[in-house]
Amino acid sequence: MLSFSKTNRRLFCLLSASLIDNVFLHQSTEYGKRVLYHSCRNDDRDTIKNLIDRRIFEFVGNGSVLCEMVGCVSDSAFKAMLECGADPAACERALGRQPLMFAILTGRLEAVSMLLADPRVDINRGDHNGRTPLMLAALKDYRAAAQLLLQDPRIDPNIQDMEGCTPLHRAVEKENNEMVRLLLEHDNVDPNINEEDLETPIHWAAQKGHLEALALLMTDPRTHIQREDALYWTALHWAARQGHAELVELMVADSRINVNIVDNEGETPLHRAAEEGHEDVVRLLLATEGIDVDIAVNESIPVSALISEYIPGVAKLLEDHILAKNII
């Protein structure tokens, strides 16, 4: 943020052509920014245009100044900057972020709207981390800005960052459930894009125990709810392993779920829950129609043969299940 002492404020009230000439003569970044900022604060469009026409950005930096000003000057002042020729596509150097991103991060919706209306702005351009304006809005849970972006016909809502994540991944990660809902309402959002570990948003919801996000994803007909990651783990594997009983209950009630699906080690979600000692999850899985405790794929060992390795509570549940099955 740019700030001024009382002396500076009085000085700039007397801003004159000679003072501006002196700024350009010495090409001082600090004083160049101050003159430009003061002109914006006073909505002095003539001076703003004069400064831009004289190429003040050559020594104060177009991207850095706009990125700073979007968060600290009025909407009318920022509009004046754009109308007088400031380039809204210029990025600051540190993170490679354009003014649109700073408008989102500082919650300046009117500035977001102005920038989206400017044809020079690339609304899908990512920063040095590959994060787009929509992804930043998803992370910040700034739904008003996300809605403006999603209404723009140029938007690509599936662009991935350097870790392979989409805006939907990030919204799920932060448990920004209304943002998840908003993204899924867009026709072009793909909920099945995987990140670097081949995990889709539904894997993340299951891992982190985000029940509402999981429910939203499962409700969307586009979601492949049994998608496997790099370890051939499904969302059910992850929820079982993490002990998220509510999520497991939601998933096993869905007829599309194969409760006996195996991962790269030939283990089922029941294996994973039993290994971690999650008794409530084991109980839910054993109560699911079609559960098979004798599955053995390749060199894996069935759950029924591993009872002695589990904690007493899990072992008792398995013994009771096997006994009941044999009686029937």
C-alpha positions as CSV (number, residue, x, y, z in Angstrom):
1,M,0.0,0.0,0.0
2,L,1.1,3.5,-0.7
3,S,0.9,6.1,2.1
4,F,1.8,9.7,2.7
5,S,2.8,12.0,5.5
6,K,0.9,15.2,6.1
7,T,3.8,17.1,4.5
8,N,3.5,15.0,1.4
9,R,-0.2,15.6,1.2
10,R,0.3,19.4,1.4
11,L,3.0,19.1,-1.2
12,F,0.8,17.3,-3.6
13,C,-1.9,19.8,-3.2
14,L,0.5,22.2,-4.9
15,L,1.3,19.7,-7.6
16,S,2.6,21.6,-10.6
17,A,3.9,21.0,-14.0
18,S,7.4,21.8,-12.8
19,L,7.2,19.2,-10.1
20,I,6.0,16.6,-12.6
21,D,8.8,17.6,-14.9
22,N,11.3,17.1,-12.1
23,V,9.9,13.6,-11.4
24,F,10.5,12.7,-15.1
25,L,13.9,14.3,-15.1
26,H,15.1,12.1,-12.2
27,Q,12.9,9.1,-13.1
28,S,12.4,8.3,-9.4
29,T,10.2,5.2,-8.9
30,E,9.2,6.3,-5.4
31,Y,8.2,9.9,-6.4
32,G,6.7,8.8,-9.6
33,K,4.3,6.4,-7.7
34,R,3.5,9.2,-5.3
35,V,2.5,11.6,-8.0
36,L,0.5,9.0,-9.8
37,Y,-1.2,7.9,-6.6
38,H,-2.1,11.5,-5.6
39,S,-3.6,12.2,-9.0
40,C,-5.7,9.0,-8.7
41,R,-6.8,9.9,-5.2
42,N,-8.0,13.3,-6.4
43,D,-9.6,11.8,-9.6
44,D,-7.4,14.2,-11.6
45,R,-7.9,12.6,-15.0
46,D,-6.0,15.3,-16.9
47,T,-2.9,14.7,-14.7
48,I,-3.3,10.9,-14.9
49,K,-3.5,11.1,-18.7
50,N,-0.5,13.4,-18.8
51,L,1.6,11.1,-16.7
52,I,0.7,8.0,-18.7
53,D,1.2,9.8,-22.0
54,R,4.7,10.8,-20.9
55,R,5.3,7.1,-20.2
56,I,5.6,7.2,-16.4
57,F,5.2,3.4,-16.3
58,E,8.6,3.0,-17.9
59,F,10.2,3.8,-14.6
60,V,7.5,3.1,-12.0
61,G,6.4,-0.3,-13.5
62,N,2.9,-0.6,-15.0
63,G,2.0,-4.0,-13.5
64,S,3.3,-3.3,-10.0
65,V,1.5,0.1,-9.8
66,L,-1.8,-1.1,-11.0
67,C,-1.6,-4.1,-8.7
68,E,-0.9,-1.9,-5.7
69,M,-3.5,0.7,-6.6
70,V,-6.4,-1.8,-7.2
71,G,-6.5,-2.3,-3.5
72,C,-6.0,1.2,-2.2
73,V,-7.7,3.7,-4.5
74,S,-11.3,4.4,-5.3
75,D,-13.1,2.6,-8.1
76,S,-13.4,5.8,-10.0
77,A,-9.7,6.5,-9.7
78,F,-8.9,3.0,-10.9
79,K,-11.3,3.4,-13.8
80,A,-9.6,6.7,-14.7
81,M,-6.3,4.8,-14.8
82,L,-7.7,2.3,-17.2
83,E,-9.4,4.9,-19.4
84,C,-6.2,6.9,-19.6
85,G,-4.3,4.1,-21.0
86,A,-2.8,2.0,-18.2
87,D,-2.3,-1.6,-19.3
88,P,-4.5,-4.0,-17.2
89,A,-2.7,-7.0,-18.6
90,A,0.6,-6.0,-17.1
91,C,1.8,-8.2,-14.3
92,E,3.8,-7.5,-11.2
93,R,7.0,-9.5,-11.1
94,A,7.1,-11.3,-7.7
95,L,4.2,-13.8,-8.3
96,G,3.4,-12.9,-11.9
97,R,-0.1,-11.8,-11.0
98,Q,-2.2,-9.4,-13.0
99,P,-4.4,-6.6,-11.5
100,L,-7.5,-8.8,-11.9
101,M,-6.0,-11.2,-9.4
102,F,-5.3,-8.4,-6.9
103,A,-8.8,-7.1,-7.3
104,I,-10.0,-10.6,-6.3
105,L,-7.6,-10.9,-3.4
106,T,-8.6,-7.5,-2.0
107,G,-12.3,-8.0,-2.5
108,R,-12.8,-5.2,-5.0
109,L,-15.8,-6.4,-7.0
110,E,-16.3,-3.3,-9.1
111,A,-12.6,-3.4,-10.1
112,V,-13.1,-7.1,-11.0
113,S,-16.1,-6.1,-13.2
114,M,-14.1,-3.3,-14.9
115,L,-11.2,-5.5,-15.7
116,L,-13.4,-8.3,-17.1
117,A,-14.9,-5.7,-19.4
118,D,-11.5,-4.8,-20.8
119,P,-10.6,-6.9,-23.8
120,R,-6.9,-6.7,-23.0
121,V,-7.3,-8.8,-19.9
122,D,-6.7,-12.5,-20.2
123,I,-9.1,-13.9,-17.6
124,N,-7.5,-17.4,-17.9
125,R,-3.9,-16.3,-17.4
126,G,-2.2,-18.0,-14.4
127,D,0.4,-16.6,-12.0
128,H,3.8,-18.2,-11.4
129,N,2.1,-21.1,-9.6
130,G,-0.3,-21.6,-12.5
131,R,-3.3,-20.3,-10.4
132,T,-5.9,-18.4,-12.4
133,P,-8.2,-15.7,-11.2
134,L,-11.0,-18.2,-10.9
135,M,-8.7,-20.4,-8.7
136,L,-7.9,-17.5,-6.5
137,A,-11.6,-16.7,-6.1
138,A,-12.2,-20.4,-5.2
139,L,-9.5,-20.4,-2.6
140,K,-10.7,-17.1,-1.1
141,D,-14.3,-18.2,-1.3
142,Y,-15.1,-15.0,-3.1
143,R,-18.3,-16.2,-4.8
144,A,-19.4,-12.9,-6.2
145,A,-16.1,-12.6,-8.2
146,A,-16.3,-16.3,-9.2
147,Q,-19.8,-15.8,-10.5
148,L,-18.7,-12.9,-12.7
149,L,-15.8,-15.0,-14.0
150,L,-18.1,-18.0,-14.7
151,Q,-20.5,-15.8,-16.6
152,D,-17.8,-14.7,-19.0
153,P,-17.9,-16.8,-22.2
154,R,-14.1,-16.7,-22.3
155,I,-13.7,-18.6,-19.0
156,D,-12.0,-22.0,-18.9
157,P,-13.0,-23.4,-15.4
158,N,-10.7,-26.4,-15.7
159,I,-7.3,-24.9,-16.0
160,Q,-4.8,-26.7,-13.7
161,D,-2.1,-25.1,-11.5
162,M,1.4,-26.3,-11.1
163,E,0.2,-29.2,-8.9
164,G,-2.4,-30.3,-11.4
165,C,-5.3,-28.9,-9.3
166,T,-8.4,-27.2,-10.8
167,P,-10.5,-24.5,-9.1
168,L,-12.8,-27.3,-8.0
169,H,-10.0,-29.1,-6.2
170,R,-9.1,-26.0,-4.3
171,A,-12.7,-25.2,-3.3
172,V,-13.0,-28.8,-2.0
173,E,-9.7,-28.5,-0.2
174,K,-10.8,-25.3,1.6
175,E,-14.3,-26.8,2.3
176,N,-15.8,-23.8,0.5
177,N,-19.0,-25.7,-0.1
178,E,-21.0,-22.9,-1.7
179,M,-18.1,-22.4,-4.1
180,V,-18.1,-26.1,-4.9
181,R,-21.8,-25.8,-5.6
182,L,-21.3,-22.7,-7.8
183,L,-18.6,-24.4,-9.8
184,L,-20.6,-27.6,-10.4
185,E,-23.5,-25.5,-11.7
186,H,-21.3,-24.5,-14.7
187,D,-21.8,-26.7,-17.8
188,N,-18.1,-26.9,-18.6
189,V,-16.7,-27.8,-15.2
190,D,-15.2,-31.3,-15.3
191,P,-15.2,-32.9,-11.8
192,N,-13.0,-35.8,-12.9
193,I,-9.8,-34.0,-13.7
194,N,-6.9,-35.4,-11.6
195,E,-4.0,-33.7,-10.1
196,E,-0.4,-34.9,-10.0
197,D,-1.3,-38.0,-7.8
198,L,-4.2,-38.8,-10.1
199,E,-6.6,-37.6,-7.4
200,T,-9.9,-36.0,-8.4
201,P,-11.9,-33.6,-6.2
202,I,-13.9,-36.6,-4.9
203,H,-10.7,-38.2,-3.6
204,W,-9.9,-34.9,-1.8
205,A,-13.3,-34.6,-0.2
206,A,-13.1,-38.2,1.0
207,Q,-9.5,-37.8,2.4
208,K,-10.3,-34.6,4.3
209,G,-13.7,-35.7,5.6
210,H,-15.6,-33.0,3.8
211,L,-19.1,-34.5,3.9
212,E,-21.0,-31.7,2.1
213,A,-18.5,-31.4,-0.7
214,L,-18.6,-35.2,-1.1
215,A,-22.4,-35.1,-1.3
216,L,-22.4,-32.3,-3.9
217,L,-19.9,-34.3,-6.1
218,M,-21.8,-37.5,-5.8
219,T,-25.0,-35.8,-6.8
220,D,-23.5,-34.4,-9.9
221,P,-24.0,-37.0,-12.7
222,R,-20.7,-36.1,-14.3
223,T,-18.7,-37.4,-11.3
224,H,-17.0,-40.7,-11.6
225,I,-17.5,-41.8,-8.0
226,Q,-15.3,-44.9,-8.3
227,R,-12.4,-43.1,-10.1
228,E,-9.0,-44.6,-9.0
229,D,-5.9,-42.6,-8.1
230,A,-2.2,-43.5,-8.6
231,L,-2.6,-46.2,-5.9
232,Y,-5.8,-47.4,-7.4
233,W,-7.6,-46.1,-4.3
234,T,-11.2,-44.9,-4.7
235,A,-12.8,-42.3,-2.6
236,L,-14.3,-45.1,-0.5
237,H,-10.8,-46.4,0.2
238,W,-9.7,-43.0,1.4
239,A,-12.8,-42.4,3.6
240,A,-12.4,-45.9,5.1
241,R,-8.7,-45.5,5.8
242,Q,-9.2,-42.0,7.4
243,G,-12.1,-43.2,9.6
244,H,-14.7,-40.8,8.2
245,A,-17.8,-42.9,9.1
246,E,-20.3,-40.4,7.9
247,L,-18.7,-40.3,4.4
248,V,-18.5,-44.1,4.3
249,E,-22.2,-44.3,5.2
250,L,-23.1,-41.9,2.4
251,M,-21.1,-43.8,-0.1
252,V,-22.1,-47.4,0.7
253,A,-25.8,-46.3,0.4
254,D,-25.1,-45.5,-3.3
255,S,-25.8,-48.4,-5.6
256,R,-23.0,-47.3,-7.9
257,I,-20.4,-48.1,-5.3
258,N,-18.5,-51.4,-5.4
259,V,-17.8,-52.0,-1.7
260,N,-15.3,-54.8,-2.6
261,I,-13.2,-52.8,-5.1
262,V,-9.4,-53.5,-4.6
263,D,-6.5,-51.2,-4.8
264,N,-2.9,-51.8,-6.2
265,E,-2.2,-54.1,-3.3
266,G,-5.3,-56.1,-3.7
267,E,-6.9,-54.6,-0.6
268,T,-10.5,-53.4,-0.2
269,P,-11.8,-50.4,1.8
270,L,-12.6,-52.9,4.6
271,H,-8.9,-53.9,4.7
272,R,-7.9,-50.2,5.1
273,A,-10.5,-49.5,7.8
274,A,-9.5,-52.7,9.7
275,E,-5.8,-51.9,9.5
276,E,-6.4,-48.5,11.0
277,G,-8.7,-49.8,13.8
278,H,-11.7,-47.8,12.7
279,E,-14.4,-49.9,14.4
280,D,-17.3,-47.7,13.4
281,V,-16.3,-47.8,9.7
282,V,-15.7,-51.6,9.9
283,R,-19.2,-52.0,11.3
284,L,-20.7,-49.9,8.5
285,L,-18.9,-51.9,5.8
286,L,-19.8,-55.3,7.3
287,A,-23.4,-54.2,7.3
288,T,-23.3,-53.4,3.6
289,E,-25.0,-55.8,1.3
290,G,-22.6,-57.8,-0.8
291,I,-19.5,-57.2,1.5
292,D,-17.0,-60.0,1.0
293,V,-14.4,-60.6,3.8
294,D,-12.7,-63.4,1.8
295,I,-11.5,-61.4,-1.2
296,A,-7.9,-62.1,-2.1
297,V,-6.4,-60.7,-5.3
298,N,-2.9,-61.6,-6.5
299,E,-0.8,-62.0,-3.4
300,S,-3.1,-60.2,-1.0
301,I,-4.5,-61.8,2.1
302,P,-8.3,-61.7,2.8
303,V,-9.6,-59.8,5.8
304,S,-10.9,-63.0,7.3
305,A,-7.4,-64.4,7.5
306,L,-6.0,-61.3,9.2
307,I,-8.3,-61.2,12.2
308,S,-5.5,-61.8,14.7
309,E,-3.6,-58.8,13.5
310,Y,-6.4,-56.3,14.2
311,I,-7.3,-54.5,17.4
312,P,-9.7,-56.5,19.6
313,G,-12.8,-54.4,18.7
314,V,-12.2,-54.9,15.0
315,A,-11.4,-58.6,15.4
316,K,-14.6,-59.1,17.4
317,L,-16.7,-57.4,14.7
318,L,-15.2,-59.7,12.0
319,E,-15.6,-62.8,14.0
320,D,-19.2,-62.1,14.7
321,H,-19.8,-61.3,11.0
322,I,-18.2,-64.6,9.9
323,L,-20.1,-66.6,12.5
324,A,-23.4,-65.0,11.5
325,K,-22.7,-65.7,7.8
326,N,-21.9,-69.4,8.5
327,I,-25.0,-69.9,10.6
328,I,-27.1,-68.5,7.8
